[in-house]
Amino acid sequence: MDLARATLKNWDIFCRVLDNYGDIGVCWRLASQLAAEHGAGVRLWVDDLASCRMLVPELSMAPGPQQLHGVELRAWPEPWQPVEPGDVVVESFACELPTAFVAAMARRARPPVWINLEYLSAESWVEGAHGLPSPHPALPLRKHFFFPGFTPSTGGLLRERGLLEARRRWDASRVGGAALTIFLFSYGHPALPALLEAWAGGPVPLRVRMPPGTARDQVGAWLGDPLRDGTEATRGALRVEALPFVAQEDFDALLWEADLLLVRGEDSAVRAMWAGRPFVWQLYPQADDARLHKMEAFLARHGAGLPPPAREAEAELFRAWNFAGDPAAAWPRWLASRTELAAHAERWCDELENLGNLAENLVNFCAERVK
């Protein structure tokens, strides 16, 4: 295995940005982890450098490759400019590689290990599809599907070395406040004003911390005054804090400060799980409501270890936050189950830790392909 791993020195990762920060968040995290922990030379091709810059503020918008955190960042050129492919090529989320690049892959003496890194899902079919090869119809190439997931039959989740130890040290030193702290990073929701009214009129002091985005714009409209970075506003039992957008490496600390995480997209959901906090994952909206099937599959797996009242309370708020219910009506039930949900969040984190981490699992998978 060590000899095989040594042959996988150079990686190309391709990313098209569809969901603001979700796709690039996963790809940047994977690229930087491969470079830092596995000594890989990584080129990350991105079609939207502006979104990437939000996660990596030191990124320049000037043309040309840039070396940041051990990763060579490149704009995905249109039309494509020929380069020699690396030993591993990762096509993230079926983004479709340039035709000329695929042809160059086939011309190599030893074709690259070609990976299609898929979206995260708890659906049962994922286990059967994980690792499956797909021969190219015309060229001597094979693509393998690699699925993140929640079982040993998947690729696991991205997690840097030392992350959980750092979070647990932070937890040990944490001093709780009088208010229940909520981190809210979501897509806009038509029922958000009603939820804000319920929070403001409720019996529990709430501190809601929000980075920029559509949801924070909604809160500003509800308050009658836009929320700018660094400002606060109070109404009834609710205090809202407007946070600046932070670099990806600083995101985890924001989650650790909270008691409940309302997050959107894949990368933020995974970080919420590693934070060991109760969370609600707002999946990327899709026209055919396919996200609801993914949500129900996740709820069935995640809720398996919960007592029925807490499992039902979690599911009700999840559904409501994914546009299939009323968040304000679901809130009191979730609040009543908070203690059980908090304990379960730490157990869930422990279970995921036992799966290894996606970057290491991917390196091992690729090494097996070149033995």
One Martini backbone bead per residue (centre of mass of N, CA, C, O) as a GRO file, in nm:
protein
  371
    1MET     BB    1   0.056   0.063  -0.020
    2ASP     BB    2   0.294   0.267   0.002
    3LEU     BB    3   0.383   0.245  -0.293
    4ALA     BB    4   0.114   0.329  -0.414
    5ARG     BB    5   0.092   0.606  -0.277
    6ALA     BB    6   0.362   0.721  -0.405
    7THR     BB    7   0.224   0.737  -0.704
    8LEU     BB    8   0.017   0.971  -0.573
    9LYS     BB    9   0.121   1.290  -0.601
   10ASN     BB   10  -0.088   1.403  -0.821
   11TRP     BB   11  -0.368   1.633  -0.816
   12ASP     BB   12  -0.699   1.674  -0.957
   13ILE     BB   13  -0.951   1.926  -0.890
   14PHE     BB   14  -1.296   1.969  -0.975
   15CYS     BB   15  -1.502   2.283  -0.969
   16ARG     BB   16  -1.843   2.367  -0.954
   17VAL     BB   17  -2.039   2.643  -0.869
   18LEU     BB   18  -2.377   2.614  -0.729
   19ASP     BB   19  -2.375   2.669  -0.384
   20ASN     BB   20  -2.162   2.896  -0.341
   21TYR     BB   21  -2.006   2.700  -0.080
   22GLY     BB   22  -2.043   2.390  -0.090
   23ASP     BB   23  -1.858   2.284  -0.317
   24ILE     BB   24  -1.599   2.448  -0.245
   25GLY     BB   25  -1.584   2.359   0.049
   26VAL     BB   26  -1.516   2.063  -0.007
   27CYS     BB   27  -1.276   2.097  -0.207
   28TRP     BB   28  -1.091   2.268  -0.028
   29ARG     BB   29  -1.076   2.075   0.208
   30LEU     BB   30  -0.957   1.837   0.054
   31ALA     BB   31  -0.709   1.970  -0.070
   32SER     BB   32  -0.573   2.068   0.199
   33GLN     BB   33  -0.559   1.785   0.330
   34LEU     BB   34  -0.386   1.641   0.120
   35ALA     BB   35  -0.145   1.832   0.155
   36ALA     BB   36  -0.102   1.828   0.474
   37GLU     BB   37  -0.142   1.489   0.530
   38HIS     BB   38  -0.025   1.356   0.225
   39GLY     BB   39   0.171   1.522   0.030
   40ALA     BB   40   0.011   1.648  -0.195
   41GLY     BB   41  -0.026   1.756  -0.522
   42VAL     BB   42  -0.257   2.028  -0.574
   43ARG     BB   43  -0.510   2.094  -0.813
   44LEU     BB   44  -0.755   2.359  -0.821
   45TRP     BB   45  -1.048   2.378  -1.013
   46VAL     BB   46  -1.227   2.692  -1.069
   47ASP     BB   47  -1.518   2.877  -1.187
   48ASP     BB   48  -1.531   3.050  -0.891
   49LEU     BB   49  -1.329   3.262  -0.720
   50ALA     BB   50  -1.515   3.435  -0.543
   51SER     BB   51  -1.619   3.206  -0.360
   52CYS     BB   52  -1.340   3.110  -0.267
   53ARG     BB   53  -1.255   3.381  -0.129
   54MET     BB   54  -1.447   3.359   0.115
   55LEU     BB   55  -1.271   3.110   0.234
   56VAL     BB   56  -0.998   3.254   0.095
   57PRO     BB   57  -0.893   3.569   0.140
   58GLU     BB   58  -0.592   3.553   0.002
   59LEU     BB   59  -0.712   3.542  -0.258
   60SER     BB   60  -0.658   3.625  -0.582
   61MET     BB   61  -0.800   3.775  -0.888
   62ALA     BB   62  -0.569   3.717  -1.042
   63PRO     BB   63  -0.415   3.581  -1.283
   64GLY     BB   64  -0.326   3.271  -1.224
   65PRO     BB   65  -0.156   3.079  -1.029
   66GLN     BB   66  -0.194   2.967  -0.677
   67GLN     BB   67  -0.032   2.936  -0.357
   68LEU     BB   68  -0.237   2.771  -0.102
   69HIS     BB   69  -0.199   2.564   0.150
   70GLY     BB   70  -0.053   2.369  -0.076
   71VAL     BB   71  -0.236   2.486  -0.308
   72GLU     BB   72  -0.322   2.494  -0.650
   73LEU     BB   73  -0.486   2.760  -0.783
   74ARG     BB   74  -0.736   2.750  -1.052
   75ALA     BB   75  -0.877   2.859  -1.320
   76TRP     BB   76  -1.137   2.760  -1.522
   77PRO     BB   77  -1.097   2.745  -1.848
   78GLU     BB   78  -1.244   2.940  -2.128
   79PRO     BB   79  -1.100   2.765  -2.289
   80TRP     BB   80  -0.915   2.500  -2.273
   81GLN     BB   81  -0.589   2.436  -2.133
   82PRO     BB   82  -0.332   2.246  -2.169
   83VAL     BB   83  -0.251   1.965  -1.949
   84GLU     BB   84  -0.105   1.755  -1.727
   85PRO     BB   85  -0.216   1.504  -1.569
   86GLY     BB   86  -0.256   1.350  -1.291
   87ASP     BB   87  -0.277   1.065  -1.087
   88VAL     BB   88  -0.535   1.220  -0.985
   89VAL     BB   89  -0.893   1.254  -1.057
   90VAL     BB   90  -1.140   1.492  -0.945
   91GLU     BB   91  -1.491   1.479  -0.991
   92SER     BB   92  -1.708   1.696  -0.872
   93PHE     BB   93  -2.035   1.642  -0.883
   94ALA     BB   94  -2.051   1.594  -1.192
   95CYS     BB   95  -1.889   1.841  -1.363
   96GLU     BB   96  -1.735   1.774  -1.609
   97LEU     BB   97  -1.485   1.731  -1.801
   98PRO     BB   98  -1.274   1.816  -2.019
   99THR     BB   99  -1.220   1.666  -2.313
  100ALA     BB  100  -0.911   1.719  -2.340
  101PHE     BB  101  -0.837   1.605  -2.061
  102VAL     BB  102  -0.936   1.317  -2.104
  103ALA     BB  103  -0.749   1.258  -2.341
  104ALA     BB  104  -0.487   1.301  -2.172
  105MET     BB  105  -0.537   1.069  -1.978
  106ALA     BB  106  -0.522   0.842  -2.202
  107ARG     BB  107  -0.208   0.913  -2.283
  108ARG     BB  108  -0.106   0.794  -2.052
  109ALA     BB  109   0.077   0.535  -1.946
  110ARG     BB  110  -0.080   0.591  -1.669
  111PRO     BB  111  -0.369   0.624  -1.581
  112PRO     BB  112  -0.564   0.782  -1.392
  113VAL     BB  113  -0.733   0.815  -1.113
  114TRP     BB  114  -1.090   0.820  -1.136
  115ILE     BB  115  -1.307   1.049  -0.962
  116ASN     BB  116  -1.643   1.059  -0.835
  117LEU     BB  117  -1.753   1.295  -0.626
  118GLU     BB  118  -2.015   1.281  -0.422
  119TYR     BB  119  -2.287   1.326  -0.258
  120LEU     BB  120  -2.444   1.344   0.037
  121SER     BB  121  -2.590   1.033   0.174
  122ALA     BB  122  -2.833   0.801   0.347
  123GLU     BB  123  -2.902   0.626   0.130
  124SER     BB  124  -2.899   0.290   0.064
  125TRP     BB  125  -2.772   0.286  -0.235
  126VAL     BB  126  -2.485   0.398  -0.177
  127GLU     BB  127  -2.337   0.141  -0.084
  128GLY     BB  128  -2.358  -0.002  -0.372
  129ALA     BB  129  -2.209   0.246  -0.536
  130HIS     BB  130  -1.962   0.243  -0.386
  131GLY     BB  131  -1.677   0.206  -0.605
  132LEU     BB  132  -1.783   0.200  -0.876
  133PRO     BB  133  -1.735   0.137  -1.205
  134SER     BB  134  -1.684   0.346  -1.520
  135PRO     BB  135  -1.655   0.307  -1.835
  136HIS     BB  136  -1.544   0.437  -2.105
  137PRO     BB  137  -1.682   0.436  -2.427
  138ALA     BB  138  -1.375   0.509  -2.588
  139LEU     BB  139  -1.171   0.490  -2.351
  140PRO     BB  140  -0.896   0.378  -2.136
  141LEU     BB  141  -1.120   0.432  -1.891
  142ARG     BB  142  -1.196   0.475  -1.529
  143LYS     BB  143  -1.463   0.541  -1.318
  144HIS     BB  144  -1.514   0.626  -0.971
  145PHE     BB  145  -1.737   0.602  -0.712
  146PHE     BB  146  -1.752   0.847  -0.434
  147PHE     BB  147  -1.904   0.820  -0.112
  148PRO     BB  148  -2.020   0.977   0.119
  149GLY     BB  149  -2.088   0.886   0.477
  150PHE     BB  150  -2.241   0.668   0.763
  151THR     BB  151  -2.070   0.412   0.676
  152PRO     BB  152  -1.839   0.156   0.608
  153SER     BB  153  -1.963   0.154   0.292
  154THR     BB  154  -1.818   0.429   0.282
  155GLY     BB  155  -1.615   0.736   0.287
  156GLY     BB  156  -1.722   0.928   0.477
  157LEU     BB  157  -1.576   1.216   0.639
  158LEU     BB  158  -1.451   1.515   0.669
  159ARG     BB  159  -1.139   1.521   0.875
  160GLU     BB  160  -0.918   1.660   1.062
  161ARG     BB  161  -0.655   1.650   1.236
  162GLY     BB  162  -0.753   1.736   1.570
  163LEU     BB  163  -1.044   1.843   1.577
  164LEU     BB  164  -1.180   1.695   1.823
  165GLU     BB  165  -0.975   1.773   2.034
  166ALA     BB  166  -1.020   2.079   2.009
  167ARG     BB  167  -1.322   2.081   2.075
  168ARG     BB  168  -1.301   1.943   2.357
  169ARG     BB  169  -1.129   2.161   2.482
  170TRP     BB  170  -1.333   2.385   2.442
  171ASP     BB  171  -1.563   2.258   2.607
  172ALA     BB  172  -1.405   2.245   2.883
  173SER     BB  173  -1.386   2.584   2.877
  174ARG     BB  174  -1.677   2.640   2.875
  175VAL     BB  175  -1.912   2.911   2.928
  176GLY     BB  176  -2.220   2.944   3.003
  177GLY     BB  177  -2.512   3.103   2.928
  178ALA     BB  178  -2.834   3.226   2.963
  179ALA     BB  179  -2.856   3.177   2.665
  180LEU     BB  180  -2.967   3.040   2.379
  181THR     BB  181  -2.757   2.935   2.118
  182ILE     BB  182  -2.782   3.031   1.769
  183PHE     BB  183  -2.690   2.907   1.455
  184LEU     BB  184  -2.768   3.092   1.142
  185PHE     BB  185  -2.742   2.910   0.822
  186SER     BB  186  -2.951   2.995   0.548
  187TYR     BB  187  -3.197   2.985   0.364
  188GLY     BB  188  -3.461   3.108   0.271
  189HIS     BB  189  -3.784   3.159   0.458
  190PRO     BB  190  -4.121   3.214   0.477
  191ALA     BB  191  -4.133   3.126   0.806
  192LEU     BB  192  -3.930   3.306   0.965
  193PRO     BB  193  -4.102   3.534   1.095
  194ALA     BB  194  -4.269   3.339   1.277
  195LEU     BB  195  -4.026   3.232   1.434
  196LEU     BB  196  -3.934   3.502   1.549
  197GLU     BB  197  -4.191   3.553   1.710
  198ALA     BB  198  -4.164   3.302   1.889
  199TRP     BB  199  -3.893   3.377   2.012
  200ALA     BB  200  -3.965   3.662   2.122
  201GLY     BB  201  -4.233   3.532   2.288
  202GLY     BB  202  -4.075   3.354   2.461
  203PRO     BB  203  -3.929   3.202   2.764
  204VAL     BB  204  -3.648   3.196   2.608
  205PRO     BB  205  -3.344   3.303   2.584
  206LEU     BB  206  -3.207   3.431   2.272
  207ARG     BB  207  -2.914   3.370   2.062
  208VAL     BB  208  -2.864   3.494   1.734
  209ARG     BB  209  -2.630   3.389   1.488
  210MET     BB  210  -2.535   3.570   1.173
  211PRO     BB  211  -2.451   3.549   0.869
  212PRO     BB  212  -2.453   3.623   0.567
  213GLY     BB  213  -2.773   3.650   0.388
  214THR     BB  214  -3.096   3.586   0.325
  215ALA     BB  215  -3.186   3.542   0.618
  216ARG     BB  216  -3.071   3.809   0.729
  217ASP     BB  217  -3.244   3.987   0.554
  218GLN     BB  218  -3.510   3.896   0.679
  219VAL     BB  219  -3.451   3.994   0.964
  220GLY     BB  220  -3.418   4.290   0.892
  221ALA     BB  221  -3.707   4.324   0.785
  222TRP     BB  222  -3.846   4.243   1.056
  223LEU     BB  223  -3.699   4.483   1.216
  224GLY     BB  224  -3.657   4.742   1.008
  225ASP     BB  225  -3.332   4.675   0.987
  226PRO     BB  226  -3.045   4.630   0.871
  227LEU     BB  227  -2.791   4.387   0.896
  228ARG     BB  228  -2.473   4.448   1.009
  229ASP     BB  229  -2.175   4.392   1.069
  230GLY     BB  230  -2.164   4.392   1.429
  231THR     BB  231  -2.459   4.391   1.490
  232GLU     BB  232  -2.751   4.449   1.702
  233ALA     BB  233  -3.070   4.296   1.814
  234THR     BB  234  -3.384   4.350   2.004
  235ARG     BB  235  -3.668   4.117   2.076
  236GLY     BB  236  -3.748   4.040   2.352
  237ALA     BB  237  -3.600   3.718   2.380
  238LEU     BB  238  -3.439   3.836   2.126
  239ARG     BB  239  -3.100   3.809   1.999
  240VAL     BB  240  -2.919   3.962   1.732
  241GLU     BB  241  -2.624   3.863   1.545
  242ALA     BB  242  -2.392   4.006   1.318
  243LEU     BB  243  -2.182   3.833   1.114
  244PRO     BB  244  -1.909   3.776   0.961
  245PHE     BB  245  -1.741   3.646   0.717
  246VAL     BB  246  -1.548   3.353   0.728
  247ALA     BB  247  -1.310   3.158   0.719
  248GLN     BB  248  -1.298   2.825   0.709
  249GLU     BB  249  -1.093   2.791   0.959
  250ASP     BB  250  -1.320   2.967   1.151
  251PHE     BB  251  -1.601   2.815   1.160
  252ASP     BB  252  -1.605   2.613   1.399
  253ALA     BB  253  -1.607   2.817   1.638
  254LEU     BB  254  -1.899   2.911   1.588
  255LEU     BB  255  -2.030   2.637   1.652
  256TRP     BB  256  -1.918   2.591   1.946
  257GLU     BB  257  -2.088   2.843   2.069
  258ALA     BB  258  -2.335   2.667   2.028
  259ASP     BB  259  -2.657   2.478   2.081
  260LEU     BB  260  -2.765   2.543   1.784
  261LEU     BB  261  -2.773   2.424   1.433
  262LEU     BB  262  -2.851   2.614   1.141
  263VAL     BB  263  -2.789   2.456   0.836
  264ARG     BB  264  -2.634   2.460   0.509
  265GLY     BB  265  -2.538   2.217   0.346
  266GLU     BB  266  -2.275   1.998   0.349
  267ASP     BB  267  -2.033   2.125   0.495
  268SER     BB  268  -2.191   2.244   0.740
  269ALA     BB  269  -2.314   1.976   0.837
  270VAL     BB  270  -2.050   1.830   0.903
  271ARG     BB  271  -1.949   2.040   1.109
  272ALA     BB  272  -2.188   2.000   1.300
  273MET     BB  273  -2.124   1.707   1.373
  274TRP     BB  274  -1.833   1.770   1.490
  275ALA     BB  275  -1.950   1.968   1.719
  276GLY     BB  276  -2.171   1.820   1.901
  277ARG     BB  277  -2.453   1.936   1.801
  278PRO     BB  278  -2.743   2.030   1.753
  279PHE     BB  279  -2.917   1.996   1.433
  280VAL     BB  280  -3.014   2.155   1.113
  281TRP     BB  281  -3.058   2.043   0.779
  282GLN     BB  282  -3.046   2.237   0.489
  283LEU     BB  283  -3.117   2.148   0.191
  284TYR     BB  284  -3.085   2.167  -0.129
  285PRO     BB  285  -3.288   2.295  -0.344
  286GLN     BB  286  -3.538   2.115  -0.542
  287ALA     BB  287  -3.778   2.079  -0.778
  288ASP     BB  288  -3.847   1.754  -0.697
  289ASP     BB  289  -3.785   1.704  -0.387
  290ALA     BB  290  -3.529   1.515  -0.333
  291ARG     BB  291  -3.437   1.619  -0.051
  292LEU     BB  292  -3.660   1.467   0.114
  293HIS     BB  293  -3.541   1.185   0.081
  294LYS     BB  294  -3.270   1.251   0.211
  295MET     BB  295  -3.384   1.346   0.481
  296GLU     BB  296  -3.531   1.083   0.565
  297ALA     BB  297  -3.278   0.905   0.561
  298PHE     BB  298  -3.129   1.062   0.777
  299LEU     BB  299  -3.338   1.048   1.007
  300ALA     BB  300  -3.337   0.740   1.033
  301ARG     BB  301  -3.037   0.720   1.113
  302HIS     BB  302  -3.001   0.945   1.332
  303GLY     BB  303  -3.274   0.858   1.510
  304ALA     BB  304  -3.222   0.560   1.617
  305GLY     BB  305  -3.097   0.659   1.920
  306LEU     BB  306  -3.371   0.783   1.993
  307PRO     BB  307  -3.622   0.875   2.155
  308PRO     BB  308  -3.926   0.925   2.029
  309PRO     BB  309  -3.977   1.226   2.107
  310ALA     BB  310  -3.704   1.332   1.995
  311ARG     BB  311  -3.727   1.219   1.709
  312GLU     BB  312  -3.987   1.378   1.638
  313ALA     BB  313  -3.878   1.663   1.696
  314GLU     BB  314  -3.653   1.662   1.490
  315ALA     BB  315  -3.820   1.594   1.237
  316GLU     BB  316  -4.010   1.838   1.245
  317LEU     BB  317  -3.787   2.058   1.213
  318PHE     BB  318  -3.658   1.957   0.958
  319ARG     BB  319  -3.907   1.975   0.776
  320ALA     BB  320  -3.966   2.274   0.823
  321TRP     BB  321  -3.670   2.371   0.723
  322ASN     BB  322  -3.761   2.205   0.437
  323PHE     BB  323  -4.059   2.306   0.350
  324ALA     BB  324  -4.248   2.076   0.548
  325GLY     BB  325  -4.354   2.312   0.752
  326ASP     BB  326  -4.366   2.458   1.092
  327PRO     BB  327  -4.132   2.601   1.284
  328ALA     BB  328  -4.298   2.731   1.515
  329ALA     BB  329  -4.450   2.463   1.591
  330ALA     BB  330  -4.178   2.287   1.637
  331TRP     BB  331  -4.013   2.429   1.863
  332PRO     BB  332  -4.126   2.333   2.147
  333ARG     BB  333  -4.053   2.035   2.105
  334TRP     BB  334  -3.753   2.068   2.075
  335LEU     BB  335  -3.699   2.209   2.346
  336ALA     BB  336  -3.799   1.961   2.522
  337SER     BB  337  -3.547   1.777   2.373
  338ARG     BB  338  -3.261   1.898   2.414
  339THR     BB  339  -3.105   1.702   2.600
  340GLU     BB  340  -3.119   1.449   2.418
  341LEU     BB  341  -2.992   1.586   2.163
  342ALA     BB  342  -2.718   1.659   2.287
  343ALA     BB  343  -2.625   1.371   2.356
  344HIS     BB  344  -2.655   1.255   2.066
  345ALA     BB  345  -2.449   1.433   1.917
  346GLU     BB  346  -2.200   1.300   2.052
  347ARG     BB  347  -2.253   1.010   1.965
  348TRP     BB  348  -2.252   1.060   1.662
  349CYS     BB  349  -1.964   1.159   1.646
  350ASP     BB  350  -1.835   0.895   1.741
  351GLU     BB  351  -1.938   0.717   1.510
  352LEU     BB  352  -1.798   0.876   1.278
  353GLU     BB  353  -1.505   0.848   1.374
  354ASN     BB  354  -1.494   0.527   1.311
  355LEU     BB  355  -1.476   0.583   0.979
  356GLY     BB  356  -1.291   0.794   0.956
  357ASN     BB  357  -1.167   0.973   0.671
  358LEU     BB  358  -1.209   1.072   0.353
  359ALA     BB  359  -0.921   1.133   0.260
  360GLU     BB  360  -0.795   0.866   0.351
  361ASN     BB  361  -0.994   0.677   0.207
  362LEU     BB  362  -0.923   0.784  -0.077
  363VAL     BB  363  -0.627   0.717  -0.085
  364ASN     BB  364  -0.663   0.411  -0.043
  365PHE     BB  365  -0.843   0.360  -0.285
  366CYS     BB  366  -0.638   0.456  -0.502
  367ALA     BB  367  -0.410   0.258  -0.426
  368GLU     BB  368  -0.572   0.001  -0.504
  369ARG     BB  369  -0.581   0.078  -0.820
  370VAL     BB  370  -0.232   0.055  -0.843
  371LYS     BB  371  -0.128  -0.243  -0.758
   0.00000   0.00000   0.00000
